[in-house]
Amino acid sequence: MRQIAKAVAVYRCDYPGCDRRFAASGHLARHRRVHTGERRFVCPYEGCGGRFSRKDNMMQHYRTHFGIRVRRPKKA
């Protein structure tokens, strides 16, 4: 049987009172937006104005304007 090594969480959030750690610097950068409230991705649908911290969340929302649903596989 193959063993998969767990990633070492070396990137630590320096926000006061937060003890979250991450194995990838990009994950820490994404997490920081929780504290800053930064929402740089704006829904392009005219008149919506929805703002999101992540592009994938904005795109998921954007598709709701057109009735497009993406089905995810059911977990076993």
PQR file with spaces between the fields and no chain letter, atoms N, CA, C, O and H, PARSE charges and radii, in Angstrom:
ATOM       1  N    MET     1       0.822   -1.186    0.000 -0.4000 1.5000
ATOM       2  CA   MET     1       0.000    0.000    0.000 -0.0000 2.0000
ATOM       3  C    MET     1       0.868    1.252    0.000  0.5500 1.7000
ATOM       4  O    MET     1       1.834    1.339    0.757 -0.5500 1.4000
ATOM       5  N    ARG     2       0.531    2.209   -0.836 -0.4000 1.5000
ATOM       6  CA   ARG     2       1.272    3.467   -0.895 -0.0000 2.0000
ATOM       7  C    ARG     2       0.828    4.409    0.202  0.5500 1.7000
ATOM       8  O    ARG     2      -0.362    4.498    0.507 -0.5500 1.4000
ATOM       9  H    ARG     2      -0.255    2.138   -1.451  0.4000 1.0000
ATOM      10  N    GLN     3       1.772    5.109    0.795 -0.4000 1.5000
ATOM      11  CA   GLN     3       1.423    6.114    1.793 -0.0000 2.0000
ATOM      12  C    GLN     3       1.557    7.487    1.164  0.5500 1.7000
ATOM      13  O    GLN     3       2.469    7.740    0.376 -0.5500 1.4000
ATOM      14  H    GLN     3       2.738    5.037    0.547  0.4000 1.0000
ATOM      15  N    ILE     4       0.654    8.351    1.515 -0.4000 1.5000
ATOM      16  CA   ILE     4       0.695    9.720    1.018 -0.0000 2.0000
ATOM      17  C    ILE     4       1.143   10.614    2.165  0.5500 1.7000
ATOM      18  O    ILE     4       0.531   10.633    3.233 -0.5500 1.4000
ATOM      19  H    ILE     4      -0.086    8.146    2.155  0.4000 1.0000
ATOM      20  N    ALA     5       2.209   11.347    1.930 -0.4000 1.5000
ATOM      21  CA   ALA     5       2.728   12.234    2.973 -0.0000 2.0000
ATOM      22  C    ALA     5       1.800   13.424    3.139  0.5500 1.7000
ATOM      23  O    ALA     5       1.329   13.997    2.156 -0.5500 1.4000
ATOM      24  H    ALA     5       2.706   11.332    1.063  0.4000 1.0000
ATOM      25  N    LYS     6       1.543   13.792    4.378 -0.4000 1.5000
ATOM      26  CA   LYS     6       0.726   14.965    4.649 -0.0000 2.0000
ATOM      27  C    LYS     6       1.577   16.209    4.442  0.5500 1.7000
ATOM      28  O    LYS     6       2.751   16.242    4.810 -0.5500 1.4000
ATOM      29  H    LYS     6       1.926   13.327    5.176  0.4000 1.0000
ATOM      30  N    ALA     7       0.978   17.215    3.858 -0.4000 1.5000
ATOM      31  CA   ALA     7       1.691   18.476    3.648 -0.0000 2.0000
ATOM      32  C    ALA     7       1.907   19.157    4.996  0.5500 1.7000
ATOM      33  O    ALA     7       1.040   19.124    5.869 -0.5500 1.4000
ATOM      34  H    ALA     7       0.024   17.188    3.559  0.4000 1.0000
ATOM      35  N    VAL     8       3.051   19.761    5.148 -0.4000 1.5000
ATOM      36  CA   VAL     8       3.367   20.463    6.383 -0.0000 2.0000
ATOM      37  C    VAL     8       2.848   21.894    6.261  0.5500 1.7000
ATOM      38  O    VAL     8       3.176   22.609    5.314 -0.5500 1.4000
ATOM      39  H    VAL     8       3.755   19.788    4.439  0.4000 1.0000
ATOM      40  N    ALA     9       2.042   22.291    7.223 -0.4000 1.5000
ATOM      41  CA   ALA     9       1.458   23.631    7.210 -0.0000 2.0000
ATOM      42  C    ALA     9       2.467   24.633    7.757  0.5500 1.7000
ATOM      43  O    ALA     9       2.560   24.834    8.968 -0.5500 1.4000
ATOM      44  H    ALA     9       1.775   21.710    7.992  0.4000 1.0000
ATOM      45  N    VAL    10       3.210   25.253    6.868 -0.4000 1.5000
ATOM      46  CA   VAL    10       4.277   26.161    7.282 -0.0000 2.0000
ATOM      47  C    VAL    10       3.908   27.635    7.147  0.5500 1.7000
ATOM      48  O    VAL    10       4.599   28.489    7.702 -0.5500 1.4000
ATOM      49  H    VAL    10       3.134   25.090    5.885  0.4000 1.0000
ATOM      50  N    TYR    11       2.845   27.952    6.430 -0.4000 1.5000
ATOM      51  CA   TYR    11       2.435   29.343    6.255 -0.0000 2.0000
ATOM      52  C    TYR    11       1.364   29.681    7.290  0.5500 1.7000
ATOM      53  O    TYR    11       0.267   29.123    7.274 -0.5500 1.4000
ATOM      54  H    TYR    11       2.284   27.258    5.979  0.4000 1.0000
ATOM      55  N    ARG    12       1.699   30.596    8.180 -0.4000 1.5000
ATOM      56  CA   ARG    12       0.822   30.918    9.304 -0.0000 2.0000
ATOM      57  C    ARG    12       0.165   32.276    9.100  0.5500 1.7000
ATOM      58  O    ARG    12       0.813   33.231    8.673 -0.5500 1.4000
ATOM      59  H    ARG    12       2.590   31.049    8.193  0.4000 1.0000
ATOM      60  N    CYS    13      -1.115   32.353    9.408 -0.4000 1.5000
ATOM      61  CA   CYS    13      -1.836   33.617    9.338 -0.0000 2.0000
ATOM      62  C    CYS    13      -1.373   34.500   10.491  0.5500 1.7000
ATOM      63  O    CYS    13      -1.349   34.065   11.642 -0.5500 1.4000
ATOM      64  H    CYS    13      -1.641   31.576    9.755  0.4000 1.0000
ATOM      65  N    ASP    14      -1.007   35.737   10.179 -0.4000 1.5000
ATOM      66  CA   ASP    14      -0.513   36.641   11.208 -0.0000 2.0000
ATOM      67  C    ASP    14      -1.586   37.607   11.715  0.5500 1.7000
ATOM      68  O    ASP    14      -1.275   38.555   12.437 -0.5500 1.4000
ATOM      69  H    ASP    14      -1.027   36.091    9.243  0.4000 1.0000
ATOM      70  N    TYR    15      -2.838   37.372   11.344 -0.4000 1.5000
ATOM      71  CA   TYR    15      -3.923   38.218   11.831 -0.0000 2.0000
ATOM      72  C    TYR    15      -4.123   37.954   13.320  0.5500 1.7000
ATOM      73  O    TYR    15      -4.150   36.796   13.739 -0.5500 1.4000
ATOM      74  H    TYR    15      -3.091   36.602   10.758  0.4000 1.0000
ATOM      75  N    PRO    16      -4.264   39.008   14.129 -0.5600 1.5000
ATOM      76  CA   PRO    16      -4.420   38.826   15.582  0.2800 2.0000
ATOM      77  C    PRO    16      -5.580   37.891   15.931  0.5500 1.7000
ATOM      78  O    PRO    16      -6.708   38.088   15.478 -0.5500 1.4000
ATOM      79  N    GLY    17      -5.294   36.888   16.729 -0.4000 1.5000
ATOM      80  CA   GLY    17      -6.305   35.938   17.178 -0.0000 2.0000
ATOM      81  C    GLY    17      -6.561   34.779   16.233  0.5500 1.7000
ATOM      82  O    GLY    17      -7.359   33.896   16.545 -0.5500 1.4000
ATOM      83  H    GLY    17      -4.378   36.728   17.098  0.4000 1.0000
ATOM      84  N    CYS    18      -5.903   34.764   15.091 -0.4000 1.5000
ATOM      85  CA   CYS    18      -6.100   33.679   14.131 -0.0000 2.0000
ATOM      86  C    CYS    18      -4.894   32.755   14.182  0.5500 1.7000
ATOM      87  O    CYS    18      -3.753   33.207   14.096 -0.5500 1.4000
ATOM      88  H    CYS    18      -5.255   35.481   14.837  0.4000 1.0000
ATOM      89  N    ASP    19      -5.147   31.474   14.320 -0.4000 1.5000
ATOM      90  CA   ASP    19      -4.036   30.511   14.402 -0.0000 2.0000
ATOM      91  C    ASP    19      -4.007   29.555   13.210  0.5500 1.7000
ATOM      92  O    ASP    19      -3.389   28.493   13.281 -0.5500 1.4000
ATOM      93  H    ASP    19      -6.075   31.106   14.389  0.4000 1.0000
ATOM      94  N    ARG    20      -4.671   29.930   12.116 -0.4000 1.5000
ATOM      95  CA   ARG    20      -4.721   29.055   10.941 -0.0000 2.0000
ATOM      96  C    ARG    20      -3.357   28.944   10.286  0.5500 1.7000
ATOM      97  O    ARG    20      -2.599   29.913   10.237 -0.5500 1.4000
ATOM      98  H    ARG    20      -5.173   30.793   12.059  0.4000 1.0000
ATOM      99  N    ARG    21      -3.047   27.748    9.779 -0.4000 1.5000
ATOM     100  CA   ARG    21      -1.797   27.474    9.074 -0.0000 2.0000
ATOM     101  C    ARG    21      -2.131   26.761    7.771  0.5500 1.7000
ATOM     102  O    ARG    21      -3.138   26.061    7.663 -0.5500 1.4000
ATOM     103  H    ARG    21      -3.663   26.961    9.819  0.4000 1.0000
ATOM     104  N    PHE    22      -1.257   26.958    6.784 -0.4000 1.5000
ATOM     105  CA   PHE    22      -1.504   26.409    5.458 -0.0000 2.0000
ATOM     106  C    PHE    22      -0.229   25.831    4.872  0.5500 1.7000
ATOM     107  O    PHE    22       0.872   26.278    5.191 -0.5500 1.4000
ATOM     108  H    PHE    22      -0.440   27.527    6.872  0.4000 1.0000
ATOM     109  N    ALA    23      -0.384   24.844    4.021 -0.4000 1.5000
ATOM     110  CA   ALA    23       0.760   24.200    3.380 -0.0000 2.0000
ATOM     111  C    ALA    23       1.191   24.958    2.132  0.5500 1.7000
ATOM     112  O    ALA    23       2.316   24.781    1.664 -0.5500 1.4000
ATOM     113  H    ALA    23      -1.279   24.481    3.762  0.4000 1.0000
ATOM     114  N    ALA    24       0.330   25.787    1.593 -0.4000 1.5000
ATOM     115  CA   ALA    24       0.649   26.534    0.373 -0.0000 2.0000
ATOM     116  C    ALA    24       0.451   28.026    0.605  0.5500 1.7000
ATOM     117  O    ALA    24      -0.522   28.440    1.236 -0.5500 1.4000
ATOM     118  H    ALA    24      -0.584   25.931    1.973  0.4000 1.0000
ATOM     119  N    SER    25       1.367   28.822    0.097 -0.4000 1.5000
ATOM     120  CA   SER    25       1.277   30.271    0.290 -0.0000 2.0000
ATOM     121  C    SER    25       0.017   30.848   -0.357  0.5500 1.7000
ATOM     122  O    SER    25      -0.555   31.818    0.140 -0.5500 1.4000
ATOM     123  H    SER    25       2.157   28.487   -0.415  0.4000 1.0000
ATOM     124  N    GLY    26      -0.407   30.250   -1.460 -0.4000 1.5000
ATOM     125  CA   GLY    26      -1.624   30.713   -2.124 -0.0000 2.0000
ATOM     126  C    GLY    26      -2.865   30.508   -1.279  0.5500 1.7000
ATOM     127  O    GLY    26      -3.797   31.311   -1.325 -0.5500 1.4000
ATOM     128  H    GLY    26       0.057   29.462   -1.864  0.4000 1.0000
ATOM     129  N    HIS    27      -2.876   29.438   -0.511 -0.4000 1.5000
ATOM     130  CA   HIS    27      -4.016   29.187    0.369 -0.0000 2.0000
ATOM     131  C    HIS    27      -4.056   30.207    1.495  0.5500 1.7000
ATOM     132  O    HIS    27      -5.129   30.646    1.908 -0.5500 1.4000
ATOM     133  H    HIS    27      -2.119   28.786   -0.473  0.4000 1.0000
ATOM     134  N    LEU    28      -2.881   30.582    1.990 -0.4000 1.5000
ATOM     135  CA   LEU    28      -2.824   31.629    3.012 -0.0000 2.0000
ATOM     136  C    LEU    28      -3.303   32.954    2.426  0.5500 1.7000
ATOM     137  O    LEU    28      -4.061   33.675    3.076 -0.5500 1.4000
ATOM     138  H    LEU    28      -2.009   30.225    1.654  0.4000 1.0000
ATOM     139  N    ALA    29      -2.878   33.280    1.225 -0.4000 1.5000
ATOM     140  CA   ALA    29      -3.309   34.528    0.583 -0.0000 2.0000
ATOM     141  C    ALA    29      -4.823   34.551    0.417  0.5500 1.7000
ATOM     142  O    ALA    29      -5.456   35.581    0.649 -0.5500 1.4000
ATOM     143  H    ALA    29      -2.263   32.694    0.697  0.4000 1.0000
ATOM     144  N    ARG    30      -5.406   33.432    0.020 -0.4000 1.5000
ATOM     145  CA   ARG    30      -6.864   33.325   -0.127 -0.0000 2.0000
ATOM     146  C    ARG    30      -7.536   33.499    1.226  0.5500 1.7000
ATOM     147  O    ARG    30      -8.553   34.184    1.331 -0.5500 1.4000
ATOM     148  H    ARG    30      -4.892   32.595   -0.169  0.4000 1.0000
ATOM     149  N    HIS    31      -6.975   32.883    2.260 -0.4000 1.5000
ATOM     150  CA   HIS    31      -7.533   32.975    3.606 -0.0000 2.0000
ATOM     151  C    HIS    31      -7.506   34.410    4.139  0.5500 1.7000
ATOM     152  O    HIS    31      -8.446   34.838    4.809 -0.5500 1.4000
ATOM     153  H    HIS    31      -6.148   32.327    2.174  0.4000 1.0000
ATOM     154  N    ARG    32      -6.454   35.140    3.851 -0.4000 1.5000
ATOM     155  CA   ARG    32      -6.332   36.521    4.366 -0.0000 2.0000
ATOM     156  C    ARG    32      -7.514   37.387    3.968  0.5500 1.7000
ATOM     157  O    ARG    32      -7.872   38.314    4.695 -0.5500 1.4000
ATOM     158  H    ARG    32      -5.691   34.791    3.307  0.4000 1.0000
ATOM     159  N    ARG    33      -8.122   37.100    2.833 -0.4000 1.5000
ATOM     160  CA   ARG    33      -9.269   37.893    2.392 -0.0000 2.0000
ATOM     161  C    ARG    33     -10.456   37.743    3.331  0.5500 1.7000
ATOM     162  O    ARG    33     -11.354   38.584    3.326 -0.5500 1.4000
ATOM     163  H    ARG    33      -7.832   36.347    2.243  0.4000 1.0000
ATOM     164  N    VAL    34     -10.476   36.687    4.135 -0.4000 1.5000
ATOM     165  CA   VAL    34     -11.513   36.536    5.159 -0.0000 2.0000
ATOM     166  C    VAL    34     -11.400   37.687    6.150  0.5500 1.7000
ATOM     167  O    VAL    34     -12.409   38.242    6.585 -0.5500 1.4000
ATOM     168  H    VAL    34      -9.746   36.004    4.139  0.4000 1.0000
ATOM     169  N    HIS    35     -10.187   38.036    6.501 -0.4000 1.5000
ATOM     170  CA   HIS    35      -9.948   39.090    7.485 -0.0000 2.0000
ATOM     171  C    HIS    35     -10.055   40.490    6.885  0.5500 1.7000
ATOM     172  O    HIS    35     -10.538   41.408    7.548 -0.5500 1.4000
ATOM     173  H    HIS    35      -9.367   37.585    6.148  0.4000 1.0000
ATOM     174  N    THR    36      -9.615   40.661    5.649 -0.4000 1.5000
ATOM     175  CA   THR    36      -9.601   41.998    5.043 -0.0000 2.0000
ATOM     176  C    THR    36     -10.937   42.380    4.425  0.5500 1.7000
ATOM     177  O    THR    36     -11.232   43.563    4.252 -0.5500 1.4000
ATOM     178  H    THR    36      -9.223   39.915    5.110  0.4000 1.0000
ATOM     179  N    GLY    37     -11.744   41.378    4.092 -0.4000 1.5000
ATOM     180  CA   GLY    37     -13.024   41.655    3.448 -0.0000 2.0000
ATOM     181  C    GLY    37     -12.888   42.012    1.970  0.5500 1.7000
ATOM     182  O    GLY    37     -13.856   42.442    1.342 -0.5500 1.4000
ATOM     183  H    GLY    37     -11.505   40.417    4.232  0.4000 1.0000
ATOM     184  N    GLU    38     -11.691   41.836    1.416 -0.4000 1.5000
ATOM     185  CA   GLU    38     -11.454   42.168    0.010 -0.0000 2.0000
ATOM     186  C    GLU    38     -12.313   41.290   -0.891  0.5500 1.7000
ATOM     187  O    GLU    38     -12.294   40.064   -0.782 -0.5500 1.4000
ATOM     188  H    GLU    38     -10.905   41.487    1.926  0.4000 1.0000
ATOM     189  N    ARG    39     -13.060   41.923   -1.776 -0.4000 1.5000
ATOM     190  CA   ARG    39     -13.899   41.219   -2.749 -0.0000 2.0000
ATOM     191  C    ARG    39     -13.668   41.861   -4.109  0.5500 1.7000
ATOM     192  O    ARG    39     -14.439   42.714   -4.549 -0.5500 1.4000
ATOM     193  H    ARG    39     -13.075   42.919   -1.865  0.4000 1.0000
ATOM     194  N    ARG    40     -12.594   41.439   -4.766 -0.4000 1.5000
ATOM     195  CA   ARG    40     -12.184   42.102   -6.000 -0.0000 2.0000
ATOM     196  C    ARG    40     -12.857   41.574   -7.259  0.5500 1.7000
ATOM     197  O    ARG    40     -12.713   42.179   -8.321 -0.5500 1.4000
ATOM     198  H    ARG    40     -11.968   40.746   -4.408  0.4000 1.0000
ATOM     199  N    PHE    41     -13.582   40.473   -7.177 -0.4000 1.5000
ATOM     200  CA   PHE    41     -14.231   39.907   -8.355 -0.0000 2.0000
ATOM     201  C    PHE    41     -15.700   40.326   -8.369  0.5500 1.7000
ATOM     202  O    PHE    41     -16.467   39.983   -7.469 -0.5500 1.4000
ATOM     203  H    PHE    41     -13.699   39.982   -6.314  0.4000 1.0000
ATOM     204  N    VAL    42     -16.077   41.075   -9.410 -0.4000 1.5000
ATOM     205  CA   VAL    42     -17.424   41.631   -9.519 -0.0000 2.0000
ATOM     206  C    VAL    42     -18.200   40.855  -10.576  0.5500 1.7000
ATOM     207  O    VAL    42     -17.685   40.586  -11.661 -0.5500 1.4000
ATOM     208  H    VAL    42     -15.454   41.354  -10.141  0.4000 1.0000
ATOM     209  N    CYS    43     -19.434   40.500  -10.254 -0.4000 1.5000
ATOM     210  CA   CYS    43     -20.284   39.793  -11.215 -0.0000 2.0000
ATOM     211  C    CYS    43     -20.492   40.687  -12.437  0.5500 1.7000
ATOM     212  O    CYS    43     -20.927   41.830  -12.299 -0.5500 1.4000
ATOM     213  H    CYS    43     -19.852   40.718   -9.372  0.4000 1.0000
ATOM     214  N    PRO    44     -20.185   40.173  -13.641 -0.5600 1.5000
ATOM     215  CA   PRO    44     -20.314   40.985  -14.852  0.2800 2.0000
ATOM     216  C    PRO    44     -21.750   41.124  -15.364  0.5500 1.7000
ATOM     217  O    PRO    44     -21.994   41.851  -16.327 -0.5500 1.4000
ATOM     218  N    TYR    45     -22.685   40.445  -14.739 -0.4000 1.5000
ATOM     219  CA   TYR    45     -24.073   40.524  -15.186 -0.0000 2.0000
ATOM     220  C    TYR    45     -24.604   41.927  -14.918  0.5500 1.7000
ATOM     221  O    TYR    45     -24.521   42.426  -13.795 -0.5500 1.4000
ATOM     222  H    TYR    45     -22.487   39.854  -13.957  0.4000 1.0000
ATOM     223  N    GLU    46     -25.142   42.553  -15.943 -0.4000 1.5000
ATOM     224  CA   GLU    46     -25.590   43.942  -15.832 -0.0000 2.0000
ATOM     225  C    GLU    46     -26.640   44.108  -14.732  0.5500 1.7000
ATOM     226  O    GLU    46     -27.655   43.412  -14.711 -0.5500 1.4000
ATOM     227  H    GLU    46     -25.209   42.148  -16.855  0.4000 1.0000
ATOM     228  N    GLY    47     -26.373   45.040  -13.828 -0.4000 1.5000
ATOM     229  CA   GLY    47     -27.311   45.344  -12.755 -0.0000 2.0000
ATOM     230  C    GLY    47     -27.159   44.493  -11.512  0.5500 1.7000
ATOM     231  O    GLY    47     -27.861   44.729  -10.528 -0.5500 1.4000
ATOM     232  H    GLY    47     -25.549   45.606  -13.845  0.4000 1.0000
ATOM     233  N    CYS    48     -26.270   43.514  -11.518 -0.4000 1.5000
ATOM     234  CA   CYS    48     -26.123   42.634  -10.354 -0.0000 2.0000
ATOM     235  C    CYS    48     -25.247   43.278   -9.289  0.5500 1.7000
ATOM     236  O    CYS    48     -25.719   43.562   -8.187 -0.5500 1.4000
ATOM     237  H    CYS    48     -25.700   43.322  -12.317  0.4000 1.0000
ATOM     238  N    GLY    49     -23.997   43.509   -9.600 -0.4000 1.5000
ATOM     239  CA   GLY    49     -23.087   44.133   -8.641 -0.0000 2.0000
ATOM     240  C    GLY    49     -22.580   43.218   -7.549  0.5500 1.7000
ATOM     241  O    GLY    49     -21.928   43.690   -6.617 -0.5500 1.4000
ATOM     242  H    GLY    49     -23.614   43.279  -10.495  0.4000 1.0000
ATOM     243  N    GLY    50     -22.855   41.916   -7.627 -0.4000 1.5000
ATOM     244  CA   GLY    50     -22.340   40.976   -6.629 -0.0000 2.0000
ATOM     245  C    GLY    50     -20.820   40.972   -6.622  0.5500 1.7000
ATOM     246  O    GLY    50     -20.190   41.008   -7.679 -0.5500 1.4000
ATOM     247  H    GLY    50     -23.384   41.532   -8.384  0.4000 1.0000
ATOM     248  N    ARG    51     -20.231   40.927   -5.436 -0.4000 1.5000
ATOM     249  CA   ARG    51     -18.772   40.944   -5.304 -0.0000 2.0000
ATOM     250  C    ARG    51     -18.327   39.703   -4.550  0.5500 1.7000
ATOM     251  O    ARG    51     -19.002   39.239   -3.632 -0.5500 1.4000
ATOM     252  H    ARG    51     -20.743   40.897   -4.577  0.4000 1.0000
ATOM     253  N    PHE    52     -17.161   39.165   -4.960 -0.4000 1.5000
ATOM     254  CA   PHE    52     -16.673   37.915   -4.405 -0.0000 2.0000
ATOM     255  C    PHE    52     -15.173   37.976   -4.182  0.5500 1.7000
ATOM     256  O    PHE    52     -14.455   38.687   -4.885 -0.5500 1.4000
ATOM     257  H    PHE    52     -16.612   39.542   -5.706  0.4000 1.0000
ATOM     258  N    SER    53     -14.710   37.222   -3.196 -0.4000 1.5000
ATOM     259  CA   SER    53     -13.274   37.197   -2.898 -0.0000 2.0000
ATOM     260  C    SER    53     -12.522   36.224   -3.802  0.5500 1.7000
ATOM     261  O    SER    53     -11.300   36.301   -3.927 -0.5500 1.4000
ATOM     262  H    SER    53     -15.293   36.645   -2.625  0.4000 1.0000
ATOM     263  N    ARG    54     -13.259   35.307   -4.432 -0.4000 1.5000
ATOM     264  CA   ARG    54     -12.633   34.319   -5.312 -0.0000 2.0000
ATOM     265  C    ARG    54     -13.337   34.292   -6.658  0.5500 1.7000
ATOM     266  O    ARG    54     -14.561   34.390   -6.737 -0.5500 1.4000
ATOM     267  H    ARG    54     -14.252   35.244   -4.331  0.4000 1.0000
ATOM     268  N    LYS    55     -12.541   34.156   -7.720 -0.4000 1.5000
ATOM     269  CA   LYS    55     -13.100   34.142   -9.066 -0.0000 2.0000
ATOM     270  C    LYS    55     -14.019   32.944   -9.281  0.5500 1.7000
ATOM     271  O    LYS    55     -15.059   33.072   -9.927 -0.5500 1.4000
ATOM     272  H    LYS    55     -11.546   34.076   -7.656  0.4000 1.0000
ATOM     273  N    ASP    56     -13.647   31.783   -8.746 -0.4000 1.5000
ATOM     274  CA   ASP    56     -14.490   30.602   -8.954 -0.0000 2.0000
ATOM     275  C    ASP    56     -15.856   30.786   -8.303  0.5500 1.7000
ATOM     276  O    ASP    56     -16.857   30.312   -8.839 -0.5500 1.4000
ATOM     277  H    ASP    56     -12.802   31.679   -8.221  0.4000 1.0000
ATOM     278  N    ASN    57     -15.918   31.465   -7.153 -0.4000 1.5000
ATOM     279  CA   ASN    57     -17.208   31.731   -6.513 -0.0000 2.0000
ATOM     280  C    ASN    57     -18.037   32.721   -7.338  0.5500 1.7000
ATOM     281  O    ASN    57     -19.254   32.578   -7.455 -0.5500 1.4000
ATOM     282  H    ASN    57     -15.105   31.850   -6.717  0.4000 1.0000
ATOM     283  N    MET    58     -17.365   33.725   -7.907 -0.4000 1.5000
ATOM     284  CA   MET    58     -18.065   34.688   -8.752 -0.0000 2.0000
ATOM     285  C    MET    58     -18.636   33.997   -9.982  0.5500 1.7000
ATOM     286  O    MET    58     -19.781   34.251  -10.357 -0.5500 1.4000
ATOM     287  H    MET    58     -16.376   33.842   -7.812  0.4000 1.0000
ATOM     288  N    MET    59     -17.854   33.125  -10.615 -0.4000 1.5000
ATOM     289  CA   MET    59     -18.329   32.431  -11.808 -0.0000 2.0000
ATOM     290  C    MET    59     -19.487   31.490  -11.487  0.5500 1.7000
ATOM     291  O    MET    59     -20.425   31.357  -12.273 -0.5500 1.4000
ATOM     292  H    MET    59     -16.925   32.918  -10.311  0.4000 1.0000
ATOM     293  N    GLN    60     -19.414   30.845  -10.340 -0.4000 1.5000
ATOM     294  CA   GLN    60     -20.514   29.973   -9.923 -0.0000 2.0000
ATOM     295  C    GLN    60     -21.785   30.805   -9.760  0.5500 1.7000
ATOM     296  O    GLN    60     -22.859   30.387  -10.195 -0.5500 1.4000
ATOM     297  H    GLN    60     -18.652   30.953   -9.702  0.4000 1.0000
ATOM     298  N    HIS    61     -21.672   31.970   -9.140 -0.4000 1.5000
ATOM     299  CA   HIS    61     -22.810   32.866   -8.970 -0.0000 2.0000
ATOM     300  C    HIS    61     -23.305   33.371  -10.324  0.5500 1.7000
ATOM     301  O    HIS    61     -24.509   33.375  -10.580 -0.5500 1.4000
ATOM     302  H    HIS    61     -20.800   32.309   -8.787  0.4000 1.0000
ATOM     303  N    TYR    62     -22.388   33.795  -11.187 -0.4000 1.5000
ATOM     304  CA   TYR    62     -22.730   34.356  -12.496 -0.0000 2.0000
ATOM     305  C    TYR    62     -23.610   33.400  -13.293  0.5500 1.7000
ATOM     306  O    TYR    62     -24.560   33.821  -13.952 -0.5500 1.4000
ATOM     307  H    TYR    62     -21.410   33.791  -10.979  0.4000 1.0000
ATOM     308  N    ARG    63     -23.291   32.130  -13.228 -0.4000 1.5000
ATOM     309  CA   ARG    63     -24.077   31.130  -13.965 -0.0000 2.0000
ATOM     310  C    ARG    63     -25.520   31.062  -13.471  0.5500 1.7000
ATOM     311  O    ARG    63     -26.399   30.634  -14.220 -0.5500 1.4000
ATOM     312  H    ARG    63     -22.519   31.789  -12.692  0.4000 1.0000
ATOM     313  N    THR    64     -25.784   31.472  -12.235 -0.4000 1.5000
ATOM     314  CA   THR    64     -27.159   31.422  -11.722 -0.0000 2.0000
ATOM     315  C    THR    64     -28.066   32.378  -12.482  0.5500 1.7000
ATOM     316  O    THR    64     -29.279   32.171  -12.523 -0.5500 1.4000
ATOM     317  H    THR    64     -25.070   31.819  -11.627  0.4000 1.0000
ATOM     318  N    HIS    65     -27.508   33.411  -13.077 -0.4000 1.5000
ATOM     319  CA   HIS    65     -28.308   34.357  -13.852 -0.0000 2.0000
ATOM     320  C    HIS    65     -28.859   33.717  -15.119  0.5500 1.7000
ATOM     321  O    HIS    65     -29.815   34.229  -15.701 -0.5500 1.4000
ATOM     322  H    HIS    65     -26.523   33.579  -13.043  0.4000 1.0000
ATOM     323  N    PHE    66     -28.279   32.624  -15.549 -0.4000 1.5000
ATOM     324  CA   PHE    66     -28.675   31.967  -16.789 -0.0000 2.0000
ATOM     325  C    PHE    66     -29.293   30.592  -16.555  0.5500 1.7000
ATOM     326  O    PHE    66     -29.582   29.870  -17.509 -0.5500 1.4000
ATOM     327  H    PHE    66     -27.502   32.209  -15.076  0.4000 1.0000
ATOM     328  N    GLY    67     -29.490   30.237  -15.318 -0.4000 1.5000
ATOM     329  CA   GLY    67     -30.084   28.945  -15.001 -0.0000 2.0000
ATOM     330  C    GLY    67     -29.162   27.769  -15.236  0.5500 1.7000
ATOM     331  O    GLY    67     -29.626   26.636  -15.363 -0.5500 1.4000
ATOM     332  H    GLY    67     -29.255   30.823  -14.543  0.4000 1.0000
ATOM     333  N    ILE    68     -27.860   28.019  -15.298 -0.4000 1.5000
ATOM     334  CA   ILE    68     -26.891   26.945  -15.530 -0.0000 2.0000
ATOM     335  C    ILE    68     -26.460   26.373  -14.191  0.5500 1.7000
ATOM     336  O    ILE    68     -25.958   27.093  -13.328 -0.5500 1.4000
ATOM     337  H    ILE    68     -27.484   28.940  -15.195  0.4000 1.0000
ATOM     338  N    ARG    69     -26.660   25.079  -14.027 -0.4000 1.5000
ATOM     339  CA   ARG    69     -26.254   24.418  -12.788 -0.0000 2.0000
ATOM     340  C    ARG    69     -25.215   23.368  -13.117  0.5500 1.7000
ATOM     341  O    ARG    69     -25.355   22.611  -14.077 -0.5500 1.4000
ATOM     342  H    ARG    69     -27.068   24.495  -14.728  0.4000 1.0000
ATOM     343  N    VAL    70     -24.187   23.335  -12.319 -0.4000 1.5000
ATOM     344  CA   VAL    70     -23.144   22.331  -12.500 -0.0000 2.0000
ATOM     345  C    VAL    70     -23.333   21.290  -11.417  0.5500 1.7000
ATOM     346  O    VAL    70     -23.275   21.595  -10.226 -0.5500 1.4000
ATOM     347  H    VAL    70     -24.074   23.950  -11.539  0.4000 1.0000
ATOM     348  N    ARG    71     -23.560   20.064  -11.838 -0.4000 1.5000
ATOM     349  CA   ARG    71     -23.757   18.989  -10.858 -0.0000 2.0000
ATOM     350  C    ARG    71     -22.412   18.443  -10.419  0.5500 1.7000
ATOM     351  O    ARG    71     -21.519   18.205  -11.233 -0.5500 1.4000
ATOM     352  H    ARG    71     -23.607   19.816  -12.806  0.4000 1.0000
ATOM     353  N    ARG    72     -22.290   18.254   -9.145 -0.4000 1.5000
ATOM     354  CA   ARG    72     -21.069   17.658   -8.601 -0.0000 2.0000
ATOM     355  C    ARG    72     -21.361   16.200   -8.282  0.5500 1.7000
ATOM     356  O    ARG    72     -22.478   15.862   -7.893 -0.5500 1.4000
ATOM     357  H    ARG    72     -23.015   18.447   -8.483  0.4000 1.0000
ATOM     358  N    PRO    73     -20.376   15.342   -8.442 -0.5600 1.5000
ATOM     359  CA   PRO    73     -20.605   13.925   -8.135  0.2800 2.0000
ATOM     360  C    PRO    73     -20.956   13.741   -6.662  0.5500 1.7000
ATOM     361  O    PRO    73     -20.435   14.428   -5.783 -0.5500 1.4000
ATOM     362  N    LYS    74     -21.851   12.797   -6.425 -0.4000 1.5000
ATOM     363  CA   LYS    74     -22.232   12.504   -5.040 -0.0000 2.0000
ATOM     364  C    LYS    74     -21.091   11.806   -4.329  0.5500 1.7000
ATOM     365  O    LYS    74     -20.401   10.964   -4.904 -0.5500 1.4000
ATOM     366  H    LYS    74     -22.274   12.238   -7.138  0.4000 1.0000
ATOM     367  N    LYS    75     -20.905   12.168   -3.076 -0.4000 1.5000
ATOM     368  CA   LYS    75     -19.865   11.516   -2.278 -0.0000 2.0000
ATOM     369  C    LYS    75     -20.390   10.178   -1.788  0.5500 1.7000
ATOM     370  O    LYS    75     -21.561   10.041   -1.435 -0.5500 1.4000
ATOM     371  H    LYS    75     -21.466   12.853   -2.610  0.4000 1.0000
ATOM     372  N    ALA    76     -19.517    9.212   -1.773 -0.4000 1.5000
ATOM     373  CA   ALA    76     -19.908    7.856   -1.361 -0.0000 2.0000
ATOM     374  C    ALA    76     -20.123    7.776    0.129  0.5500 1.7000
ATOM     375  O    ALA    76     -20.456    6.711    0.648 -0.5500 1.4000
ATOM     376  H    ALA    76     -18.565    9.323   -2.059  0.4000 1.0000
